[in-house]
Amino acid sequence: MNSTNNGSTHDLVSRNCLIALAALSGANVIAHLIALPSLPAQIPTHWGASGEVNDWGPSWTAAALGALPLGMLALIYVIPRIDPKGNGYARAGKFYQRFVVGVTLLMIAISWLPSLPSGA
């Protein structure tokens, strides 16, 4: 069943793609939890335009950031189903799936920024 043929928003992102992204996001959460004990008590949480750290937070923030891609995938799954004008998602075709993959991978990469050495 193709979502572009019948106007349905249920197959916008293929099942296999969602499963793979959910598994990768789940592995990201687990990796953050494994890395958590080795992090310092305070980690960088915000960088200025110059690239310098200008805000710090507790180390558990890294694990919370690691869970964001998984939460975003849940929203991506639900929002087209509750949007009254959800046909716009179906008209986007494969672009929407590529967008979901790209944003999820970007969020996973960004979630590791606070765990990197700050250079200080």
C-alpha positions in Angstrom: 0.0 0.0 0.0 1.6 3.2 -1.1 0.7 6.4 0.7 0.9 8.5 -2.5 -1.7 6.4 -4.3 -4.5 6.5 -1.7 -3.8 9.7 0.3 -3.1 7.7 3.5 -0.5 9.1 5.8 0.3 5.7 7.4 3.2 4.6 5.1 5.1 7.9 4.8 8.2 6.4 6.3 8.7 2.7 5.5 8.3 0.3 8.4 11.9 -1.0 7.9 13.3 2.5 7.9 11.4 3.4 11.2 12.6 0.2 12.8 16.2 0.8 11.8 16.1 4.5 13.0 14.4 3.4 16.3 17.1 0.7 16.8 19.8 3.2 16.1 18.2 5.8 18.4 17.8 3.2 21.1 21.5 2.2 20.7 22.3 5.9 21.1 20.5 6.1 24.4 22.3 3.0 25.6 25.7 4.3 24.5 25.0 7.6 26.4 24.1 5.7 29.5 27.3 3.6 29.2 29.4 6.8 28.8 27.7 8.6 31.6 29.9 7.4 34.5 33.0 8.6 32.6 31.8 12.1 32.1 32.8 15.0 34.4 30.2 16.3 36.8 29.6 19.4 34.6 29.4 19.2 30.8 29.1 21.9 28.2 25.5 22.4 27.1 25.6 25.6 25.0 28.2 27.1 22.6 28.3 30.7 21.4 28.7 31.8 17.8 32.5 31.8 18.4 32.4 28.2 19.3 33.3 28.8 23.0 31.3 27.1 25.7 29.0 29.6 27.4 26.8 27.3 29.5 27.3 24.1 31.5 25.0 21.5 33.0 25.0 18.3 35.0 26.4 15.1 33.3 23.0 13.5 33.2 22.1 16.1 30.5 24.1 14.0 28.0 21.8 11.0 28.6 18.7 13.2 28.2 20.0 14.6 24.9 20.7 11.0 23.8 16.9 10.2 24.2 15.8 13.2 22.1 16.1 11.4 18.7 13.9 8.6 20.0 11.3 11.1 21.1 11.5 12.9 17.8 10.8 9.6 16.0 7.7 9.0 18.1 6.5 12.5 17.1 7.3 11.9 13.4 5.2 8.7 13.6 2.2 10.4 15.4 1.9 13.9 13.9 0.9 12.9 10.3 -1.8 10.7 11.8 -3.4 13.4 13.9 -2.8 16.3 11.4 -6.2 17.2 9.9 -4.4 18.2 6.7 -2.1 15.2 6.7 -2.3 14.8 2.9 0.5 17.3 2.6 2.8 14.7 4.1 1.7 12.1 1.5 2.3 14.6 -1.3 5.9 15.1 -0.2 6.6 11.5 -1.2 10.1 10.1 -0.5 11.4 13.5 0.5 9.7 13.1 3.8 11.4 9.8 4.5 14.8 11.3 3.5 14.0 14.3 5.8 13.2 11.9 8.7 16.5 9.9 8.2 18.6 13.1 7.9 17.1 14.8 10.9 17.4 11.7 13.1 21.0 11.1 12.2 21.8 14.8 12.7 20.2 14.7 16.2 22.1 11.6 17.1 25.4 13.3 16.1 24.5 16.5 17.9 23.6 14.6 21.1 27.3 13.6 21.4 28.6 17.2 21.4 28.3 17.6 25.2 30.3 14.4 25.7 33.2 15.6 23.7 36.2 17.0 25.5 35.7 20.8 25.9 39.4 21.5 25.2 39.6 23.5 28.5 
